[in-house]
């Protein structure tokens, strides 16, 4: 079984060199603070590097996922086109082909218009994008507090 090469994300963080083997009471406080500062700095850099690698990996996965989702949407669009053609051909068995295409096209435009009207209504309910109900409630609370303060 061959060994797989390690990727950068699988490699352990850089090893922190240990200070010389002296007892803590033999070292000056300045040396200890300096060592601590260097080790914390190295640890933060290593953690940031690890986070950067993780975000790159996740970004690549997100990009691939978005691309595949878009590809699936495009293929679905072609599928819908085929179903529309199927509907036209099916109706063309009863009426002439141009009339079948006109009926299917009109039905699709009516469905699109209905969806647009419903969407417009929903957007109007959402605008302006401020919490108007909450603002009204807060104003009422402030007025109530003013009235109670004057009593």
C-alpha positions in Angstrom: 0.0 0.0 0.0 1.6 3.3 -1.2 1.8 6.2 1.2 -0.3 9.2 0.1 1.5 12.6 0.1 0.4 14.9 2.9 -1.5 18.0 1.8 -0.8 21.3 3.4 -4.1 21.1 5.4 -3.1 17.7 6.9 0.4 18.8 8.0 0.7 19.7 11.7 1.4 23.3 12.7 5.1 24.3 12.8 6.7 22.9 15.9 7.6 25.5 18.5 11.2 25.2 19.5 11.5 24.6 23.2 13.7 26.9 25.1 16.9 25.6 26.6 16.4 23.1 29.4 16.8 25.4 32.3 14.6 25.6 35.3 12.1 28.4 35.4 13.7 29.9 38.5 17.1 30.0 36.6 15.7 32.2 33.9 15.0 35.9 34.1 11.5 37.1 33.8 12.4 39.0 30.7 13.5 35.8 28.9 10.3 34.1 29.9 8.1 37.0 28.7 10.1 37.0 25.4 9.7 33.3 24.9 6.0 33.6 25.7 5.6 36.4 23.3 7.4 34.5 20.5 5.4 31.4 21.1 2.0 33.2 21.2 2.9 35.0 18.0 3.9 31.8 16.3 0.7 30.1 17.5 -1.4 32.9 16.2 0.3 32.9 12.8 -0.1 29.1 12.5 -3.7 29.3 13.5 -4.3 32.0 10.9 -2.5 30.0 8.3 -4.7 27.0 9.1 -7.8 29.1 9.0 -6.7 30.4 5.6 -6.2 26.9 4.2 -9.5 25.8 5.6 -11.3 28.7 4.0 -9.6 28.1 0.6 -10.7 24.5 0.7 -14.3 25.5 1.6 -14.3 28.2 -1.0 -13.3 25.7 -3.7 -16.0 23.3 -2.5 -18.6 26.2 -2.6 -17.5 27.2 -6.1 -17.8 23.6 -7.4 -21.2 23.3 -5.8 -22.4 26.5 -7.3 -21.1 25.5 -10.7 -22.8 22.2 -10.5 -26.1 23.8 -9.3 -26.0 26.2 -12.2 -25.3 23.3 -14.6 -28.3 21.4 -13.1 -30.5 24.5 -13.6 -29.4 24.8 -17.3 -30.2 21.1 -17.9 -33.6 21.6 -16.2 -34.2 24.6 -18.4 -33.7 22.4 -21.5 -36.0 19.8 -20.0 -38.7 22.4 -19.5 -38.3 23.4 -23.2 -38.7 19.7 -24.2 -41.9 19.5 -22.1 -43.3 22.7 -23.8 -42.5 21.2 -27.2 -44.2 18.0 -26.1 -47.3 20.0 -25.1 -47.4 21.8 -28.5 -47.0 18.5 -30.3 -49.7 16.8 -28.3 -52.2 19.7 -28.9 -51.2 19.7 -32.6 -52.8 16.3 -32.9 -56.2 18.0 -32.3 -55.7 21.5 -33.9 -53.2 22.8 -36.3 -49.6 23.2 -35.2 -49.5 27.0 -35.2 -52.7 27.1 -33.0 -51.2 24.6 -30.6 -48.1 26.7 -30.2 -50.2 29.8 -29.7 -52.3 28.1 -27.0 -49.2 26.8 -25.1 -47.4 30.2 -25.5 -50.4 32.1 -24.2 -50.8 29.7 -21.2 -47.1 30.1 -20.4 -47.3 33.9 -20.6 -50.4 33.9 -18.4 -48.6 31.8 -15.8 -45.6 34.2 -16.0 -47.8 37.2 -15.5 -49.6 35.7 -12.5 -46.3 34.8 -10.9 -45.0 38.4 -11.6 -48.1 39.9 -10.0 -47.8 37.7 -6.9 -44.1 38.5 -6.6 -44.8 42.2 -6.9 -47.4 42.1 -4.2 -44.9 40.3 -1.9 -42.2 42.8 -2.6 -44.6 45.7 -1.8 -45.3 44.1 1.5 -41.6 43.9 2.3 -40.8 47.6 1.5 -39.6 49.8 2.9 -37.0 47.5 4.5 -37.5 48.9 7.9 -39.4 47.4 10.8 -42.4 49.8 10.6 -44.5 47.7 13.0 -41.7 47.7 15.6 -41.1 51.4 15.2 -44.8 52.1 15.7 -44.8 49.9 18.8 -41.8 51.7 20.2 -43.3 55.1 19.6 -46.5 53.9 21.4 -44.4 52.7 24.3 -42.5 56.1 24.5 -45.9 57.9 24.5 -47.2 55.7 27.2 -44.1 56.3 29.3 -44.4 60.1 28.8 -48.0 60.0 30.0 -47.2 58.0 33.1 -44.3 60.3 33.9 -46.7 63.4 33.8 -49.2 61.7 36.2 
